[in-house]
């Protein structure tokens, strides 16, 4: 896979998987932060999430939490973490602890 192919796929995930969730979240009063986790092998989506301040102030931390709640979760080394914004310190800690 070329760098251009990877870039197209990541932008596709942002546009079609993260942004629709974010639009609904913003309409409900939340912020615009979101994240997705993809498999490195084929860039398939494992999960996408956005900010929901009523449950958790961080979409990125929520994504890592949901990853750990999956029954058969892939190894962290086999995944790509995609964030729509630079993660804050709290989110970076969650990402780091998640592997």
Beta strands, then each sheet from edge to edge (+ up, - down):
strand 1: 34-39
strand 2: 45-50
strand 3: 79-83
sheet 1: 2+ 1- 3+
end
